[in-house]
Amino acid sequence: MTEPKRHKRSAGLLLFRRTGGVEVLLGHMGGPLWAGRDAGGWAIPKGEYGPDEAPRDAARREFTEELGLAPPEGDYLPLGEVRLTSGKLVTIWAVEADLDPALMVPGTFTMEWPPHSGQEREFPELDRVAWFAPPMARNKLMVPQIPFLERLLVLLEG
């Protein structure tokens, strides 16, 4: 009998600040596959974790790995989960904090580039981060992550 396929799990933090209006911090996906893409090429800092790690702990660890900065302290507001078409389950928390994007020191990943060249190259996980008001964030975010933005806005309105 074969073991059932376990879907991957991912967790992250959506930072928000109030500067006359709400803004959220998003990261532009790094690497050559995302280089020319703006709309839909930004994401909430997050990453995968295994069965032995608590999702919130993973969200904090991934924030540090992707941005090179300690995760902010404060109230972590659960924004729930979204299951992607791949089956991956994404869990996000929002936390109110201010962060200077210039302080980011991104983590990196290695991939073969150009394809089939046999050459391994290193790229940043996120090549930049920036603050966006909700209408712009909706345009920038990868579509499957938009529900987290919407949930945050509902929480802040309440």
Number of C-alpha atoms within 10 A of each C-alpha: 3 4 5 6 6 8 11 14 18 21 26 25 29 25 22 22 18 12 9 6 8 15 21 24 24 25 24 26 24 20 20 13 9 15 12 9 13 14 15 19 20 27 23 25 27 24 20 16 18 11 8 6 10 11 21 17 13 22 26 22 21 24 25 20 20 21 24 15 16 12 18 17 10 10 11 16 15 17 19 13 16 18 13 11 8 8 12 15 16 22 23 26 22 23 21 19 17 16 17 10 15 9 11 17 17 22 18 16 13 12 14 12 15 11 9 7 8 10 10 12 12 12 17 19 20 24 20 18 23 16 20 18 16 18 9 13 22 19 16 21 21 18 14 14 19 19 15 22 21 13 15 20 13 10 13 8 7 5
